[in-house]
Amino acid sequence: MIAPKGWGHLKWWGSGECQAVLERLNDVRKAGQTHCPKREDLFKALQAVPAEDVRVAIIGQDPYPDPRFASGIAFSVPESIELHKLPPTLKTIFTEYCNDLHYSYPTNGSLLPWCKQGVLLWNAIPSCSAFLSLSHDWPEWSLLTQEVIQTLSRSGQTVFMFLGNTAKRFSGYVEPGEDCLVLSHPSPRASLRATRPFLGSRCFSTINDLLVNQGLSAIDWKL
């Protein structure tokens, strides 16, 4: 396994857990199933933002189970997806984006412009079988996410946001005193029933306030 640039120091790449994940994914394919995202996109989120450049880490659940949407970057979809076909979760994110920041609705569903500014969009569980959410909730993946969180937390220059109960499991790996938001998953159903709903959280402006308080520059969220 070749580690993404800027993440080669993680012990996970040379571990038995990494090998076990690759074997599990091979078994999925041998069974005639598709997994999300594609093999070459599994670590696209890490490839997009080297560890030393991360200023904000947004942790989601697992990939969109529809192969059309799964891009390897949490919550982001390919630019080619038409706006009216965006997954409901991304529509919820864009609703909060518009309400919080008073920007116009984005023209497509790619969140790569955020990554280029140091926003890591990572799923706590980086893969799933097509159309089967949480089907790859494997302990081997958990160890990778744990190491990613611990590495960023030790840097002391990252604002964390955990979205949903699956992501929340990893919030305990953030060092005490580090900036950390824990909200509901931005799916429409989760936002309605949560005690700390994503909708109405003003998370984008809150993250910028926390960055500025650390002496760091704010994220330009405009898409």
C-alpha positions in Angstrom: 0.0 0.0 0.0 1.4 3.4 -1.1 0.5 6.0 1.5 -0.9 9.4 0.3 1.6 12.2 0.3 1.9 13.8 3.7 0.4 10.8 5.5 3.2 8.3 5.1 4.1 8.5 8.8 1.0 6.7 9.8 1.8 3.3 11.2 -1.5 1.9 9.7 0.0 1.6 6.1 2.4 -1.1 7.2 0.1 -2.9 9.5 -1.8 -6.1 9.4 -5.0 -4.0 9.6 -4.2 -2.4 6.3 -3.6 -5.8 4.7 -6.8 -7.1 6.2 -8.8 -4.2 4.7 -7.4 -4.9 1.3 -8.2 -8.6 1.6 -11.8 -7.8 2.7 -12.2 -5.5 -0.3 -10.9 -8.2 -2.6 -13.4 -10.6 -1.1 -16.2 -8.1 -1.8 -15.2 -7.9 -5.5 -14.8 -11.7 -5.8 -18.4 -12.0 -4.5 -19.5 -9.9 -7.5 -20.3 -6.9 -5.4 -19.3 -3.2 -5.9 -17.8 -1.2 -3.1 -17.9 2.6 -2.7 -15.8 4.5 -3.5 -13.7 2.8 -6.2 -10.4 1.2 -5.1 -8.4 4.1 -6.6 -10.5 6.7 -4.7 -10.4 5.0 -1.3 -7.9 7.6 0.1 -8.7 10.5 -2.1 -9.6 12.7 0.9 -6.1 12.2 2.3 -4.5 12.7 -1.1 -6.3 16.0 -1.4 -4.9 17.4 1.9 -1.5 16.5 3.3 -1.6 16.1 7.1 0.6 19.2 7.6 -1.9 21.4 5.7 -5.1 20.3 7.5 -6.7 23.2 9.4 -10.2 21.7 9.6 -11.2 18.0 9.9 -14.8 17.2 9.1 -15.6 13.6 9.9 -18.6 11.8 8.5 -20.0 8.3 8.6 -19.2 6.3 5.5 -19.4 6.9 1.8 -22.6 7.5 -0.2 -23.8 4.0 -0.9 -24.8 4.9 -4.5 -21.6 4.4 -6.6 -22.6 7.5 -8.7 -22.1 9.7 -5.7 -19.2 8.1 -3.8 -16.1 10.2 -4.6 -13.6 9.3 -1.9 -14.1 12.7 -0.3 -16.8 12.8 2.5 -20.0 14.4 1.4 -18.6 15.6 -1.9 -19.9 14.2 -5.2 -18.5 14.5 -8.8 -19.1 17.8 -10.6 -21.0 15.9 -13.3 -24.0 15.2 -10.9 -26.9 17.5 -11.7 -28.1 19.7 -8.9 -31.5 18.2 -8.8 -29.9 14.7 -8.3 -27.7 15.6 -5.4 -28.1 13.2 -2.4 -30.3 14.5 0.4 -27.4 14.8 2.8 -25.5 17.2 0.6 -28.6 19.2 0.0 -28.9 19.6 3.8 -25.3 20.7 4.0 -25.9 23.3 1.3 -29.1 24.5 3.1 -27.0 25.2 6.2 -24.3 26.7 4.0 -26.7 29.2 2.5 -28.5 30.0 5.8 -25.3 30.5 7.8 -23.1 32.3 5.2 -25.8 33.9 3.1 -24.2 32.6 -0.1 -26.0 31.5 -3.2 -26.7 27.8 -3.7 -23.6 26.1 -5.2 -23.5 25.3 -8.9 -22.3 21.7 -8.3 -21.7 19.2 -5.5 -17.9 19.1 -5.5 -16.4 20.2 -2.2 -12.8 20.1 -3.5 -12.4 23.9 -3.2 -12.7 23.3 0.6 -10.0 20.6 0.5 -7.6 23.0 -1.3 -7.8 25.3 1.7 -6.9 22.6 4.2 -10.3 21.1 5.0 -10.1 17.3 5.4 -13.4 15.6 4.5 -12.9 12.1 5.9 -15.4 9.3 6.5 -14.8 7.4 9.8 -15.5 4.2 7.8 -13.9 4.9 4.4 -15.8 2.2 2.4 -19.1 0.4 2.1 -20.7 -2.1 -0.3 -22.9 -0.5 -2.9 -26.3 0.4 -1.5 -25.4 -1.0 2.0 -24.6 1.8 4.4 -22.3 0.8 7.4 -21.6 -2.6 5.7 -17.8 -2.0 6.2 -17.8 -1.0 9.9 -14.6 -2.9 10.4 -12.2 -2.6 13.4 -9.4 -2.3 10.9 -10.9 0.9 9.4 -11.4 2.3 12.9 -7.7 2.0 13.7 -6.9 4.2 10.6 -9.4 6.8 11.5 -8.2 6.8 15.1 -4.6 7.4 14.0 -5.7 10.2 11.6 -7.5 12.0 14.4 -4.7 11.6 16.9 -2.1 12.8 14.4 -4.1 16.0 13.6 -4.9 16.6 17.2 -1.3 16.5 18.2 -0.5 19.2 15.7 -2.6 21.6 17.8 -3.8 23.6 14.8 -6.9 21.7 13.7 -10.6 22.4 14.3 -12.6 19.2 14.4 -16.2 18.6 13.5 -17.8 15.2 13.9 -21.1 14.6 12.2 -23.3 11.8 13.4 -23.1 9.0 15.9 -20.6 6.9 13.9 -18.2 9.9 13.6 -18.8 10.8 17.3 -17.2 7.5 18.4 -13.8 9.1 17.4 -14.2 12.4 19.1 -12.6 11.0 22.2 -9.3 10.8 20.3 -9.1 14.6 20.2 -6.7 16.0 22.7 -8.4 17.8 25.7 -8.6 21.5 25.0 -8.7 21.2 21.2 -11.6 22.8 19.3 -14.2 20.1 18.6 -17.8 20.3 17.4 -20.1 17.3 17.6 -23.4 17.6 15.6 -26.0 15.3 14.1 -25.3 13.7 10.7 -26.6 16.1 8.0 -29.1 13.6 6.6 -32.6 15.2 6.7 -33.9 12.5 9.1 -31.0 12.8 11.6 -31.2 16.6 11.6 -34.8 16.5 12.6 -34.5 14.3 15.6 -31.1 15.2 17.0 -30.4 17.1 20.2 -27.6 18.9 18.4 -28.9 19.2 14.9 -26.7 20.1 12.0 -29.4 22.4 10.6 -29.3 25.7 12.4 -25.8 25.0 13.9 -24.1 27.8 12.0 -21.1 25.4 11.8 -19.3 27.1 9.0 -19.1 30.5 10.7 -18.4 28.8 14.0 -15.4 26.9 12.6 -14.1 30.2 11.2 -14.4 31.9 14.6 -12.5 29.1 16.2 -9.7 29.3 13.6 -9.4 33.0 14.0 -9.2 32.6 17.8 -6.3 30.3 17.2 -4.6 32.9 15.1 -5.3 31.0 11.9 -6.9 32.4 8.7 -10.6 31.6 8.2 -11.8 29.2 5.5 -13.4 30.8 2.4 -16.4 28.4 2.2 -17.8 30.0 -1.0 -18.3 27.4 -3.7 
